[in-house]
Amino acid sequence: MRVTKWTAAALLGAAVLAGLPALPASPIHAAEVQSQVYTGVVVKGVNLRSQPSTSGSIITMLKTGETLTNVTASGSYWYKVTTSSGVTGYVSSSSAYIQVTPVTSTSSQSSSAATGLIVSGVNLRSEPSTSSSVIRLVKKGETVQVLEAPNSYWYKIKTSDGQTGYISSSSKYVEVQGQVPSSSGSVSGSTGGTSSSNSSVGSTASRDQLIQKVFEVGRSYLGTPYQYGSDRSTTATFDCSDFTRTAYREATGVILPADSRQQGDWVKANSTAVYDINSLKPGDLMFFMDYLGSTDAAYAGVDKTQARISHVAIYMGNGQILHTYSVSSGGVRIDTLSTSWKRRFLFGGSVL
């Protein structure tokens, strides 16, 4: 085959280009970022350098999930950034290493607005309630703008793709940098060790929010192993009363007594005991006696007003209970309120 000088030149040019390292792709145009500040999240470990060049000395390795502030373009292939520890340097602007979100100035947010890093997937909802519709799942590693805290249990956020909604404010789901503004009339959660009940909750709406928070905390411990007489200073294992105590303490700040019988006495002293199982409300504690058998006859003649409490659970509504009761059951779990549990039911009542 005859090769012309033009063909040879083209082949030589292609070979030279193939030998050059690929330039990192800039996820945004340089002209767009010169006058705008971004926040960012590291999606793959990348070097933080002293200069916007691979010849710049390496300051540190930025790990996946780390949040960055004051992100500005430095040329077409580098960002100047500030780390969460306050160190400033340069990183590749390739979207393979960092995802950025513009910080805009609006009536609800400014360049100093709080930012959040999603540390565990969480539902973005249309309202600050678990009963509201789910817009989408906000995935681990995403950065969001935290617009306000309508109460102690939710953040109003704006995602990087412009969606606005509400997520749980639990640190299990989001780590926040900056001051989050509170909306007027927001519900302040109790933070101290209090034994107050209904008087600590200002309205039905706020009580419902607190109960939903109790459920969220409880679900976060699903599968935690059972241990009778578990250590009350850790959450590595639970027995039944340690679990209910932890769920209410973390969600509401209310400190219940340490064992099920004392919790039963607490409910009677601070609330109203409910003996009709069909009159229970979501969030109520439920108290049970010992298992005597699998038939109604086994419980015939038992004076439940004198029976000893041997188990406590949280009623979730719709015939479901959240509790833990044995090693073999697999630890913290959600169960249907079966006939067996109904036979053993003594009374229940509200904590809030």
C-alpha positions as CSV (number, residue, x, y, z in Angstrom):
1,M,0.0,0.0,0.0
2,R,1.3,3.5,-0.9
3,V,1.5,5.9,2.0
4,T,1.5,9.5,1.1
5,K,3.3,12.2,3.0
6,W,0.0,13.6,4.2
7,T,-1.1,10.2,5.5
8,A,2.2,9.7,7.3
9,A,1.9,13.1,8.9
10,A,-1.6,12.3,10.2
11,L,-0.5,9.0,11.6
12,L,2.4,10.7,13.4
13,G,0.2,13.4,14.9
14,A,-2.2,10.8,16.2
15,A,0.6,8.8,17.8
16,V,1.9,12.0,19.5
17,L,-1.6,12.8,20.9
18,A,-2.1,9.2,22.1
19,G,1.1,9.5,24.1
20,L,0.0,12.6,26.0
21,P,-1.8,12.2,29.4
22,A,-5.5,12.9,29.3
23,L,-6.5,16.2,30.7
24,P,-9.0,16.1,33.5
25,A,-12.5,17.1,32.4
26,S,-13.8,20.2,33.9
27,P,-17.4,19.7,35.0
28,I,-18.1,23.4,34.4
29,H,-16.9,26.1,32.1
30,A,-14.1,28.2,33.5
31,A,-15.9,31.4,32.5
32,E,-18.8,30.4,34.6
33,V,-16.8,29.9,37.8
34,Q,-14.5,32.9,37.7
35,S,-17.0,35.1,39.4
36,Q,-18.9,32.4,41.5
37,V,-18.1,30.5,44.6
38,Y,-18.9,26.8,45.0
39,T,-19.0,24.1,47.6
40,G,-17.8,20.7,46.9
41,V,-17.6,17.1,48.0
42,V,-14.7,14.7,47.2
43,V,-16.1,11.6,45.3
44,K,-12.7,9.9,44.9
45,G,-9.5,10.4,46.9
46,V,-7.4,13.2,45.3
47,N,-4.2,15.2,46.2
48,L,-4.5,18.7,47.6
49,R,-1.5,20.6,46.2
50,S,0.2,23.8,47.0
51,Q,0.0,25.1,43.4
52,P,-2.5,24.4,40.5
53,S,-0.1,22.0,38.9
54,T,1.0,18.4,39.3
55,S,4.5,19.9,40.1
56,G,3.0,21.6,43.1
57,S,3.9,19.8,46.4
58,I,1.2,17.5,47.9
59,I,-0.3,19.0,51.1
60,T,-2.5,16.1,51.9
61,M,-4.7,13.4,50.4
62,L,-8.4,14.4,50.5
63,K,-10.6,11.4,51.3
64,T,-13.9,10.4,49.7
65,G,-16.8,12.2,51.3
66,E,-14.8,15.2,52.6
67,T,-16.6,18.6,52.1
68,L,-14.9,21.6,50.6
69,T,-15.8,25.3,50.8
70,N,-14.7,28.4,48.9
71,V,-14.3,26.4,45.7
72,T,-13.2,28.6,42.8
73,A,-11.7,27.9,39.4
74,S,-7.9,28.3,38.9
75,G,-7.5,27.8,35.2
76,S,-9.4,25.2,33.2
77,Y,-8.3,22.1,35.2
78,W,-7.9,23.1,38.8
79,Y,-10.0,24.3,41.7
80,K,-8.7,26.4,44.6
81,V,-10.5,25.0,47.7
82,T,-10.6,25.2,51.5
83,T,-10.9,21.9,53.5
84,S,-13.1,21.3,56.5
85,S,-10.0,21.8,58.7
86,G,-9.3,25.2,57.1
87,V,-6.4,24.2,54.8
88,T,-6.4,26.0,51.4
89,G,-4.9,24.4,48.3
90,Y,-5.6,23.2,44.8
91,V,-7.3,20.0,43.4
92,S,-8.1,18.7,40.0
93,S,-11.4,20.0,38.7
94,S,-12.2,16.6,37.1
95,S,-15.7,15.4,38.0
96,A,-14.1,12.1,38.7
97,Y,-12.6,13.6,41.9
98,I,-14.9,16.4,43.0
99,Q,-18.5,17.4,42.6
100,V,-19.4,21.1,43.1
101,T,-22.5,23.0,43.9
102,P,-22.8,26.8,43.2
103,V,-23.5,29.0,46.3
104,T,-26.0,31.5,45.1
105,S,-27.3,34.7,46.7
106,T,-31.1,34.7,47.2
107,S,-33.4,35.8,49.9
108,S,-33.2,32.4,51.7
109,Q,-29.5,31.7,51.3
110,S,-26.2,33.5,50.8
111,S,-22.5,32.8,50.3
112,S,-22.3,32.0,54.0
113,A,-25.3,29.6,54.0
114,A,-24.8,26.3,55.8
115,T,-23.8,23.3,53.8
116,G,-24.4,19.7,54.6
117,L,-22.7,16.4,53.6
118,I,-25.0,13.4,53.4
119,V,-23.3,10.6,55.4
120,S,-26.1,8.1,55.0
121,G,-28.8,7.9,52.4
122,V,-31.9,9.8,53.6
123,N,-35.3,10.5,52.1
124,L,-36.0,14.0,50.8
125,R,-39.6,14.8,51.7
126,S,-42.2,17.4,50.7
127,E,-42.9,18.4,54.3
128,P,-41.1,18.1,57.6
129,S,-42.9,14.8,58.6
130,T,-42.3,11.1,57.9
131,S,-46.0,11.0,56.8
132,S,-45.3,13.3,53.8
133,S,-44.4,12.2,50.3
134,V,-40.9,11.2,49.4
135,I,-39.4,13.3,46.6
136,R,-36.3,11.1,46.2
137,L,-33.5,9.5,48.2
138,V,-30.5,11.8,48.8
139,K,-27.5,9.6,48.5
140,K,-24.4,9.3,50.7
141,G,-21.7,11.7,49.5
142,E,-24.1,14.4,48.2
143,T,-23.6,18.0,49.3
144,V,-26.7,20.1,50.0
145,Q,-27.5,23.6,51.0
146,V,-29.2,23.8,54.4
147,L,-31.7,26.6,54.1
148,E,-33.4,26.5,57.6
149,A,-34.4,24.3,60.5
150,P,-38.2,24.5,60.8
151,N,-37.9,22.5,64.1
152,S,-35.4,20.5,66.0
153,Y,-35.8,17.4,63.9
154,W,-35.8,18.5,60.3
155,Y,-33.7,20.6,57.8
156,K,-35.1,22.3,54.8
157,I,-32.5,21.8,52.1
158,K,-31.7,22.4,48.4
159,T,-30.0,19.6,46.6
160,S,-27.3,20.1,43.9
161,D,-29.9,19.5,41.2
162,G,-32.1,22.2,42.5
163,Q,-34.7,20.2,44.4
164,T,-36.0,21.6,47.7
165,G,-37.5,19.6,50.5
166,Y,-36.9,18.3,54.0
167,I,-34.6,15.7,55.5
168,S,-34.0,14.5,59.0
169,S,-31.6,16.7,61.0
170,S,-30.0,13.6,62.7
171,S,-26.2,13.5,62.5
172,K,-26.7,9.9,61.4
173,Y,-27.7,11.3,58.0
174,V,-26.1,14.7,57.6
175,E,-23.1,16.6,58.8
176,V,-23.6,20.4,58.7
177,Q,-21.1,23.2,58.4
178,G,-22.2,26.8,59.1
179,Q,-25.1,28.4,61.0
180,V,-28.5,27.0,60.2
181,P,-31.3,29.7,60.6
182,S,-34.4,28.6,62.5
183,S,-37.8,29.6,61.2
184,S,-40.1,31.4,63.6
185,G,-42.2,29.3,65.8
186,S,-40.0,26.3,65.4
187,V,-40.3,23.4,67.9
188,S,-37.3,23.2,70.2
189,G,-36.4,19.7,71.3
190,S,-35.6,19.0,74.9
191,T,-31.9,18.5,75.4
192,G,-31.6,18.0,79.2
193,G,-32.6,15.1,81.4
194,T,-36.2,15.9,82.1
195,S,-39.0,13.8,83.5
196,S,-41.7,16.1,82.3
197,S,-44.5,14.6,80.1
198,N,-47.4,16.3,78.4
199,S,-46.4,19.7,79.7
200,S,-43.2,19.7,77.7
201,V,-45.0,19.5,74.3
202,G,-46.7,22.6,73.0
203,S,-49.1,21.1,70.5
204,T,-50.4,18.0,68.8
205,A,-48.3,18.8,65.8
206,S,-45.1,19.0,67.8
207,R,-46.0,15.7,69.7
208,D,-46.5,13.9,66.3
209,Q,-43.1,15.2,65.2
210,L,-41.4,14.0,68.4
211,I,-43.1,10.5,68.0
212,Q,-41.9,10.3,64.5
213,K,-38.4,11.1,65.8
214,V,-38.7,8.3,68.3
215,F,-39.5,5.9,65.5
216,E,-36.6,7.1,63.4
217,V,-34.2,6.6,66.3
218,G,-35.7,3.2,67.1
219,R,-35.4,2.0,63.5
220,S,-31.8,3.2,63.4
221,Y,-31.0,0.4,65.9
222,L,-32.8,-2.4,64.1
223,G,-30.8,-5.6,64.5
224,T,-28.8,-4.4,67.5
225,P,-28.2,-7.5,69.6
226,Y,-30.2,-8.3,72.7
227,Q,-28.5,-8.7,76.1
228,Y,-30.4,-9.0,79.4
229,G,-29.2,-6.3,81.8
230,S,-27.4,-4.5,79.0
231,D,-25.0,-1.7,79.9
232,R,-27.0,1.6,80.0
233,S,-24.0,3.7,79.1
234,T,-23.6,2.1,75.6
235,T,-25.8,1.3,72.6
236,A,-23.9,-1.9,71.6
237,T,-26.6,-4.1,73.0
238,F,-30.1,-3.6,74.5
239,D,-32.6,-5.3,76.7
240,C,-36.2,-4.2,76.3
241,S,-36.2,-1.3,78.7
242,D,-32.8,-0.1,77.8
243,F,-34.0,0.2,74.2
244,T,-37.2,2.2,74.9
245,R,-35.2,4.4,77.2
246,T,-32.6,5.1,74.5
247,A,-35.1,5.8,71.8
248,Y,-36.9,8.4,73.9
249,R,-33.7,9.9,75.3
250,E,-32.1,10.4,71.9
251,A,-35.3,11.6,70.2
252,T,-36.9,13.8,72.8
253,G,-34.5,14.3,75.7
254,V,-36.9,12.6,78.1
255,I,-35.0,10.3,80.5
256,L,-37.1,7.3,81.5
257,P,-36.2,4.9,84.4
258,A,-33.8,2.1,83.7
259,D,-36.1,-1.0,83.9
260,S,-39.6,-1.9,82.6
261,R,-41.4,-2.0,85.9
262,Q,-40.1,1.5,86.9
263,Q,-41.1,2.7,83.4
264,G,-44.6,1.4,84.0
265,D,-44.8,3.2,87.3
266,W,-43.4,6.4,85.6
267,V,-46.2,6.3,82.9
268,K,-48.9,5.9,85.6
269,A,-47.4,8.8,87.6
270,N,-46.8,11.2,84.7
271,S,-49.5,10.2,82.2
272,T,-52.7,8.2,82.0
273,A,-52.6,4.4,81.9
274,V,-54.5,2.8,79.0
275,Y,-55.9,-0.6,79.6
276,D,-57.8,-1.0,76.4
277,I,-55.2,-2.1,73.8
278,N,-57.4,-0.7,71.0
279,S,-57.1,2.8,72.6
280,L,-53.3,3.0,72.3
281,K,-51.8,5.8,70.3
282,P,-48.6,5.6,68.2
283,G,-45.6,6.2,70.5
284,D,-47.2,4.8,73.6
285,L,-45.2,2.4,75.7
286,M,-46.8,-1.0,76.1
287,F,-46.2,-3.2,79.1
288,F,-46.6,-7.0,79.1
289,M,-46.6,-9.8,81.7
290,D,-44.8,-13.2,81.5
291,Y,-45.7,-15.7,78.8
292,L,-48.0,-18.4,80.3
293,G,-49.0,-20.3,77.2
294,S,-50.4,-20.2,73.7
295,T,-54.1,-20.4,74.6
296,D,-56.7,-18.1,76.2
297,A,-57.2,-20.6,78.9
298,A,-53.6,-20.2,80.1
299,Y,-54.5,-16.6,81.1
300,A,-58.0,-17.2,82.4
301,G,-58.4,-16.0,85.9
302,V,-55.2,-13.9,85.9
303,D,-55.5,-10.6,87.7
304,K,-53.6,-8.4,85.4
305,T,-53.8,-5.5,87.8
306,Q,-51.5,-7.5,90.1
307,A,-49.4,-9.1,87.4
308,R,-45.7,-8.4,87.2
309,I,-44.3,-6.4,84.2
310,S,-41.7,-8.4,82.4
311,H,-41.5,-6.6,79.0
312,V,-41.9,-3.1,77.5
313,A,-42.3,-2.1,73.8
314,I,-43.1,1.0,71.7
315,Y,-46.5,0.9,69.9
316,M,-46.1,2.2,66.3
317,G,-49.7,2.1,65.3
318,N,-51.4,-0.2,62.7
319,G,-50.8,-3.2,65.0
320,Q,-47.0,-2.9,65.0
321,I,-44.6,-2.8,67.9
322,L,-40.9,-1.8,68.1
323,H,-38.9,-3.7,70.7
324,T,-36.3,-6.3,71.6
325,Y,-36.9,-9.3,73.8
326,S,-34.4,-12.2,73.2
327,V,-31.1,-13.2,71.7
328,S,-32.8,-15.7,69.4
329,S,-35.2,-13.1,68.0
330,G,-32.4,-11.2,66.4
331,G,-32.3,-8.1,68.6
332,V,-34.2,-4.9,67.9
333,R,-37.1,-5.6,65.5
334,I,-40.6,-4.6,64.4
335,D,-43.3,-7.1,65.1
336,T,-47.0,-7.5,64.5
337,L,-49.1,-7.3,67.6
338,S,-49.9,-11.0,67.6
339,T,-52.6,-12.8,69.7
340,S,-49.8,-14.0,72.0
341,W,-48.7,-10.4,72.7
342,K,-52.3,-9.3,73.1
343,R,-52.9,-12.0,75.8
344,R,-49.9,-10.7,77.7
345,F,-50.7,-7.0,77.5
346,L,-51.2,-5.2,80.8
347,F,-51.5,-1.5,80.0
348,G,-49.8,1.2,78.1
349,G,-49.5,5.0,78.1
350,S,-47.9,8.1,76.6
351,V,-44.4,9.4,77.5
352,L,-45.1,12.9,76.0
